[in-house]
Amino acid sequence: MNGIKSLVPVTALIAGVLVVGSAGAGQAQNARLAMLDSLAKGEWTIRFRDGSPARKVCVRSGRELIQLQHGNPNCSRFVVEDGASEVAVQYTCPGNGYGRTSIRRETASLVQLESQGIEGGLPFQFDAEARRTGNCG
């Protein structure tokens, strides 16, 4: 009988952890990504640390920086971190792969990017710096 009684608190503890974990996941999905809203709007130039050619992106909401490798707007996103100076988003693009991007804000017009994942069946990974360089054309 003692064996059964001692299992009850452990089972309750595990159930409590699962409930708390589920609540945290729901909050992460509904996160607002306010840091991205604080970025300066306009044309941004992305310079890749591996020497790849620079790329220009028109930033209207800051969310354009999340899926640089996957332009597909039909991707689902899960917010992993939503901090005052850093966000991390994991996304899945049905039929085209997935990725995870971290964006660290240095100023309203300068961020550091790290992204990795799979696109079209091939892995990708990059580190880059993005800087506001003008108005969108």
The 8 nearest C-alpha neighbors of each residue, nearest first, counted from 0:
[[1, 2, 3, 4, 5, 6, 7, 8],
 [2, 0, 4, 3, 5, 6, 7, 8],
 [3, 1, 5, 0, 4, 6, 7, 8],
 [4, 2, 6, 0, 5, 1, 7, 8],
 [5, 3, 1, 6, 7, 2, 0, 8],
 [4, 6, 2, 3, 7, 1, 8, 9],
 [7, 5, 3, 9, 4, 8, 10, 2],
 [6, 8, 10, 9, 4, 5, 11, 3],
 [9, 7, 11, 10, 6, 12, 5, 4],
 [10, 8, 12, 6, 11, 7, 13, 5],
 [11, 9, 7, 13, 12, 8, 6, 14],
 [12, 10, 8, 14, 9, 13, 15, 7],
 [11, 13, 9, 15, 10, 14, 8, 16],
 [12, 14, 16, 10, 15, 11, 9, 17],
 [15, 13, 11, 17, 12, 16, 10, 18],
 [16, 14, 12, 18, 13, 17, 11, 19],
 [15, 17, 13, 19, 14, 18, 20, 12],
 [16, 18, 20, 14, 15, 19, 21, 13],
 [19, 17, 21, 15, 20, 16, 22, 14],
 [18, 20, 22, 16, 21, 17, 15, 23],
 [21, 19, 17, 23, 18, 22, 16, 24],
 [22, 20, 18, 24, 23, 19, 17, 25],
 [23, 21, 19, 25, 24, 20, 18, 26],
 [22, 24, 20, 26, 21, 25, 27, 19],
 [23, 25, 27, 21, 26, 22, 20, 28],
 [26, 24, 22, 28, 27, 23, 21, 29],
 [25, 27, 23, 29, 24, 28, 30, 22],
 [26, 28, 24, 30, 78, 25, 29, 79],
 [27, 29, 77, 25, 78, 26, 30, 24],
 [28, 30, 26, 27, 25, 31, 78, 77],
 [31, 29, 27, 28, 32, 26, 78, 81],
 [30, 32, 33, 29, 81, 34, 78, 28],
 [33, 31, 34, 81, 35, 30, 86, 36],
 [32, 34, 36, 35, 31, 37, 83, 81],
 [35, 33, 37, 36, 32, 83, 84, 38],
 [34, 36, 61, 37, 33, 38, 32, 62],
 [37, 35, 33, 34, 38, 60, 61, 32],
 [36, 38, 34, 35, 107, 39, 33, 61],
 [39, 37, 107, 35, 36, 108, 61, 40],
 [40, 38, 107, 108, 41, 37, 131, 58],
 [39, 41, 59, 58, 38, 60, 42, 61],
 [42, 40, 134, 135, 58, 57, 133, 43],
 [41, 43, 57, 135, 134, 133, 56, 132],
 [44, 42, 131, 130, 56, 132, 55, 57],
 [45, 43, 55, 130, 129, 54, 132, 131],
 [44, 46, 129, 54, 53, 128, 55, 47],
 [47, 45, 53, 128, 127, 129, 44, 48],
 [46, 48, 127, 49, 51, 50, 126, 45],
 [47, 49, 127, 50, 126, 46, 51, 125],
 [50, 48, 47, 51, 125, 126, 127, 46],
 [49, 51, 48, 47, 52, 46, 53, 127],
 [52, 50, 49, 47, 53, 48, 46, 54],
 [53, 51, 50, 54, 47, 46, 45, 49],
 [54, 52, 46, 45, 51, 47, 44, 55],
 [53, 55, 45, 44, 52, 56, 46, 43],
 [56, 54, 44, 43, 45, 42, 57, 53],
 [57, 55, 43, 42, 58, 44, 54, 63],
 [56, 58, 42, 135, 41, 43, 59, 55],
 [59, 57, 41, 40, 61, 60, 63, 42],
 [58, 60, 40, 61, 57, 41, 63, 62],
 [59, 61, 62, 36, 58, 35, 63, 40],
 [62, 60, 35, 63, 58, 64, 36, 59],
 [61, 63, 64, 60, 65, 35, 58, 66],
 [64, 62, 61, 65, 58, 66, 60, 67],
 [63, 65, 62, 67, 66, 61, 58, 102],
 [66, 64, 62, 63, 100, 67, 88, 102],
 [67, 65, 69, 68, 64, 70, 63, 100],
 [66, 68, 69, 64, 65, 70, 63, 114],
 [67, 69, 66, 70, 118, 123, 98, 114],
 [70, 68, 66, 71, 67, 118, 92, 95],
 [69, 71, 66, 72, 68, 67, 63, 74],
 [70, 72, 69, 73, 74, 92, 66, 95],
 [71, 73, 74, 70, 69, 92, 75, 66],
 [74, 72, 71, 92, 75, 93, 91, 70],
 [75, 73, 92, 91, 72, 71, 90, 76],
 [74, 76, 91, 90, 92, 73, 77, 93],
 [77, 75, 90, 89, 74, 78, 91, 88],
 [76, 78, 28, 89, 88, 90, 79, 27],
 [79, 77, 88, 27, 28, 80, 87, 89],
 [78, 80, 87, 88, 27, 77, 89, 81],
 [81, 79, 87, 86, 78, 82, 88, 27],
 [82, 80, 86, 32, 85, 30, 87, 78],
 [81, 83, 85, 84, 86, 80, 34, 32],
 [82, 84, 34, 85, 81, 33, 86, 104],
 [83, 85, 104, 82, 103, 34, 86, 105],
 [86, 84, 103, 82, 102, 104, 83, 81],
 [85, 87, 81, 80, 102, 101, 82, 103],
 [88, 86, 101, 80, 79, 100, 78, 102],
 [89, 87, 78, 79, 100, 99, 77, 90],
 [88, 90, 99, 77, 98, 76, 78, 100],
 [91, 89, 76, 98, 75, 97, 77, 99],
 [92, 90, 97, 74, 75, 96, 93, 76],
 [91, 93, 74, 95, 96, 97, 94, 75],
 [94, 92, 95, 91, 96, 74, 73, 97],
 [93, 95, 96, 92, 119, 91, 118, 97],
 [96, 94, 119, 92, 93, 118, 97, 120],
 [97, 95, 118, 117, 92, 94, 91, 119],
 [96, 98, 91, 117, 116, 90, 92, 118],
 [99, 97, 116, 90, 115, 89, 117, 91],
 [98, 100, 89, 114, 88, 115, 90, 116],
 [99, 101, 114, 88, 87, 113, 65, 89],
 [102, 100, 87, 113, 86, 112, 114, 88],
 [101, 103, 112, 86, 85, 111, 87, 110],
 [104, 102, 85, 111, 110, 84, 105, 112],
 [105, 103, 110, 84, 106, 85, 109, 102],
 [104, 106, 110, 109, 103, 107, 84, 111],
 [107, 105, 109, 108, 104, 110, 38, 84],
 [106, 108, 38, 39, 109, 37, 104, 105],
 [107, 109, 131, 106, 130, 39, 38, 110],
 [108, 110, 130, 106, 105, 129, 107, 104],
 [111, 109, 104, 129, 103, 105, 128, 112],
 [110, 112, 128, 103, 102, 127, 129, 104],
 [113, 111, 102, 127, 126, 101, 128, 110],
 [114, 112, 126, 101, 100, 125, 127, 102],
 [115, 113, 100, 125, 99, 124, 101, 112],
 [116, 114, 124, 123, 98, 99, 125, 100],
 [115, 117, 98, 123, 97, 122, 99, 124],
 [116, 118, 122, 96, 121, 97, 123, 120],
 [119, 117, 96, 121, 120, 95, 122, 97],
 [118, 120, 95, 121, 96, 117, 94, 122],
 [119, 121, 118, 117, 96, 122, 95, 94],
 [122, 120, 117, 118, 119, 123, 116, 96],
 [123, 121, 117, 116, 118, 120, 124, 115],
 [124, 122, 115, 116, 117, 121, 125, 118],
 [123, 125, 115, 114, 116, 122, 126, 113],
 [126, 124, 114, 113, 115, 127, 123, 47],
 [125, 127, 113, 112, 48, 47, 114, 124],
 [128, 126, 47, 112, 48, 46, 111, 45],
 [127, 129, 111, 46, 45, 110, 112, 47],
 [130, 128, 45, 110, 44, 109, 43, 111],
 [129, 131, 109, 43, 44, 108, 132, 110],
 [132, 130, 43, 108, 42, 133, 44, 109],
 [131, 133, 43, 42, 130, 44, 134, 41],
 [134, 132, 42, 41, 131, 135, 43, 136],
 [133, 135, 41, 42, 136, 132, 40, 57],
 [136, 134, 42, 41, 57, 133, 58, 56],
 [135, 134, 42, 57, 133, 41, 56, 55]]
